[in-house]
Amino acid sequence: MVGMSSETSNSLFDDAVYARRLTEAARLSRERGLAGLVIGTGAELAYLTGSWLSSHERLTALVIPAEGQPVLLAPSTDLQDLAASAVPRLDIRVQGWADGQSAHRLAVEALGDAHGPVALGSSLTADHVLALQALLPGRESVLATATLRELFTRKDDAEIAELRRAGRAIDAVHARVPELLRPGRTEAEVAADLEKLILVEHEVVDFIIVGSGPNGANPHHSFSQRVLEDGEPVVVDLGGTVSTGYHSDCTRTYVVGGDVDRAPQDFREAYAVLEAAQTAAVDAVHPGVTAEEIDAAARGPIEEAGYGEWFFHRTGHGIGLSTHEEPFIMAGNDLPLETGMAFSVEPGIYLPEKWGMRIEDIVVVGEDNAESLNFQPRALR
């Protein structure tokens, strides 16, 4: 999987979008009694500032105090990269630091005099977390994810538009898949073609799964030198990143050679069950329904047909500036769905050493139901 860089993502939303997000993050900090947030690089920083700056092992951190002006700390070697983001036009004080200075101390000082726990971003590595905690004796540190969840999980109109764009992009790739799945080709040869097609529609290739025959029974198989055989099932799961950093993710299951009737009968029977399960889960998406209820809707038809033990992963995951983020659609998650949440619905059935199958669409919770962002046929082809 290839990550985004400040050079890769250069298409930004209006500055007002980032200003509003920063204001909301500070407001949520105050409401939760926090001293503030310390956010590292990656999707959280990009969401709040439009910057995908990466400073390797050195600390880059956006400090959002509950009261006062946000401060962005970055190594002096990397400050020029911030020009590609909204940071220069936002109410953020940029502070460079040089090797030999304590960037962690500067971060603690940027929090100001407010008391209360400090919320740390999920991308901060253990070395940075421990260094910050050492400078906050007696102060509790918590994950910023819990505070930012309200912002991240409910996508605004601009984000949904980007996810729609990503959905169209990956649909265009899946439309070309059947012509690539010819007997005698290897999974790796198909994957090489798919990489080129993804890059036509996206800025970055996130992942490619081509799981033929028994390899399809491994949900996270990538691709291998296995040769495709006529009539066998192939799971193709693809994802990429568009210019603003938003991700696509879509899975379809195909039959090599295109003659569905040549696929194993037990596979075709199970696939009818999977189609019904995926449809039931998408139909169940409404505001107020919990994540675990969507998972149960997908699991029900599969369990009733006797395949329950072969569906052993969650039904879905949130998607946005990260490919996998909240909300996670799985048993035990009683989070009520809200308008604007975006996530995958991807039940699967995997029989070891035989075959696998998965259908995955990205959906957005609307006012009354789910809006699907993927439109390639779900039926076998």
ChimeraX attribute file (.defattr): number of C-alpha atoms within 10 A of each C-alpha:
attribute: neighborCount
match mode: 1-to-1
recipient: residues
	/A:1	9
	/A:2	10
	/A:3	13
	/A:4	22
	/A:5	15
	/A:6	17
	/A:7	13
	/A:8	17
	/A:9	23
	/A:10	18
	/A:11	13
	/A:12	18
	/A:13	15
	/A:14	11
	/A:15	16
	/A:16	12
	/A:17	17
	/A:18	21
	/A:19	19
	/A:20	11
	/A:21	17
	/A:22	21
	/A:23	15
	/A:24	16
	/A:25	23
	/A:26	23
	/A:27	16
	/A:28	19
	/A:29	25
	/A:30	17
	/A:31	11
	/A:32	13
	/A:33	14
	/A:34	24
	/A:35	24
	/A:36	32
	/A:37	31
	/A:38	29
	/A:39	25
	/A:40	26
	/A:41	21
	/A:42	21
	/A:43	24
	/A:44	23
	/A:45	21
	/A:46	22
	/A:47	20
	/A:48	23
	/A:49	27
	/A:50	27
	/A:51	26
	/A:52	26
	/A:53	25
	/A:54	18
	/A:55	16
	/A:56	8
	/A:57	9
	/A:58	14
	/A:59	22
	/A:60	28
	/A:61	26
	/A:62	26
	/A:63	27
	/A:64	27
	/A:65	26
	/A:66	28
	/A:67	16
	/A:68	13
	/A:69	17
	/A:70	24
	/A:71	21
	/A:72	25
	/A:73	23
	/A:74	23
	/A:75	18
	/A:76	12
	/A:77	12
	/A:78	14
	/A:79	18
	/A:80	9
	/A:81	15
	/A:82	20
	/A:83	13
	/A:84	19
	/A:85	23
	/A:86	23
	/A:87	20
	/A:88	14
	/A:89	13
	/A:90	15
	/A:91	12
	/A:92	19
	/A:93	16
	/A:94	15
	/A:95	15
	/A:96	16
	/A:97	19
	/A:98	12
	/A:99	10
	/A:100	6
	/A:101	10
	/A:102	12
	/A:103	24
	/A:104	21
	/A:105	14
	/A:106	18
	/A:107	24
	/A:108	19
	/A:109	12
	/A:110	22
	/A:111	23
	/A:112	16
	/A:113	12
	/A:114	16
	/A:115	13
	/A:116	17
	/A:117	20
	/A:118	27
	/A:119	24
	/A:120	24
	/A:121	26
	/A:122	18
	/A:123	15
	/A:124	18
	/A:125	12
	/A:126	9
	/A:127	10
	/A:128	20
	/A:129	17
	/A:130	13
	/A:131	14
	/A:132	21
	/A:133	17
	/A:134	13
	/A:135	14
	/A:136	15
	/A:137	8
	/A:138	9
	/A:139	14
	/A:140	12
	/A:141	18
	/A:142	16
	/A:143	16
	/A:144	21
	/A:145	18
	/A:146	10
	/A:147	21
	/A:148	20
	/A:149	13
	/A:150	13
	/A:151	16
	/A:152	25
	/A:153	21
	/A:154	20
	/A:155	21
	/A:156	14
	/A:157	10
	/A:158	12
	/A:159	19
	/A:160	19
	/A:161	13
	/A:162	19
	/A:163	29
	/A:164	21
	/A:165	19
	/A:166	29
	/A:167	27
	/A:168	18
	/A:169	25
	/A:170	27
	/A:171	23
	/A:172	18
	/A:173	21
	/A:174	22
	/A:175	12
	/A:176	13
	/A:177	17
	/A:178	14
	/A:179	11
	/A:180	16
	/A:181	24
	/A:182	18
	/A:183	14
	/A:184	12
	/A:185	15
	/A:186	19
	/A:187	23
	/A:188	18
	/A:189	17
	/A:190	22
	/A:191	22
	/A:192	12
	/A:193	13
	/A:194	23
	/A:195	19
	/A:196	13
	/A:197	19
	/A:198	25
	/A:199	16
	/A:200	13
	/A:201	21
	/A:202	23
	/A:203	17
	/A:204	23
	/A:205	24
	/A:206	20
	/A:207	17
	/A:208	24
	/A:209	25
	/A:210	26
	/A:211	28
	/A:212	32
	/A:213	23
	/A:214	17
	/A:215	26
	/A:216	29
	/A:217	24
	/A:218	18
	/A:219	19
	/A:220	13
	/A:221	16
	/A:222	18
	/A:223	21
	/A:224	17
	/A:225	10
	/A:226	16
	/A:227	16
	/A:228	23
	/A:229	19
	/A:230	17
	/A:231	20
	/A:232	23
	/A:233	31
	/A:234	28
	/A:235	26
	/A:236	26
	/A:237	23
	/A:238	24
	/A:239	25
	/A:240	28
	/A:241	32
	/A:242	25
	/A:243	18
	/A:244	21
	/A:245	31
	/A:246	25
	/A:247	28
	/A:248	33
	/A:249	27
	/A:250	26
	/A:251	26
	/A:252	23
	/A:253	24
	/A:254	26
	/A:255	26
	/A:256	26
	/A:257	21
	/A:258	18
	/A:259	14
	/A:260	18
	/A:261	12
	/A:262	15
	/A:263	19
	/A:264	15
	/A:265	11
	/A:266	9
	/A:267	18
	/A:268	16
	/A:269	11
	/A:270	19
	/A:271	22
	/A:272	13
	/A:273	21
	/A:274	26
	/A:275	20
	/A:276	14
	/A:277	26
	/A:278	28
	/A:279	17
	/A:280	18
	/A:281	23
	/A:282	24
	/A:283	15
	/A:284	19
	/A:285	25
	/A:286	20
	/A:287	18
	/A:288	12
	/A:289	15
	/A:290	22
	/A:291	23
	/A:292	20
	/A:293	22
	/A:294	25
	/A:295	27
	/A:296	22
	/A:297	20
	/A:298	29
	/A:299	25
	/A:300	15
	/A:301	20
	/A:302	27
	/A:303	16
	/A:304	10
	/A:305	12
	/A:306	11
	/A:307	18
	/A:308	15
	/A:309	11
	/A:310	16
	/A:311	20
	/A:312	13
	/A:313	15
	/A:314	19
	/A:315	27
	/A:316	24
	/A:317	20
	/A:318	23
	/A:319	27
	/A:320	26
	/A:321	23
	/A:322	17
	/A:323	21
	/A:324	16
	/A:325	18
	/A:326	21
	/A:327	23
	/A:328	21
	/A:329	27
	/A:330	19
	/A:331	17
	/A:332	12
	/A:333	14
	/A:334	13
	/A:335	16
	/A:336	14
	/A:337	23
	/A:338	20
	/A:339	19
	/A:340	22
	/A:341	23
	/A:342	31
	/A:343	27
	/A:344	28
	/A:345	30
	/A:346	27
	/A:347	26
	/A:348	30
	/A:349	26
	/A:350	22
	/A:351	17
	/A:352	13
	/A:353	12
	/A:354	16
	/A:355	23
	/A:356	27
	/A:357	30
	/A:358	28
	/A:359	25
	/A:360	21
	/A:361	24
	/A:362	28
	/A:363	25
	/A:364	27
	/A:365	22
	/A:366	18
	/A:367	12
	/A:368	11
	/A:369	16
	/A:370	22
	/A:371	18
	/A:372	19
	/A:373	23
	/A:374	23
	/A:375	16
	/A:376	18
	/A:377	11
	/A:378	18
	/A:379	13
	/A:380	18
	/A:381	16
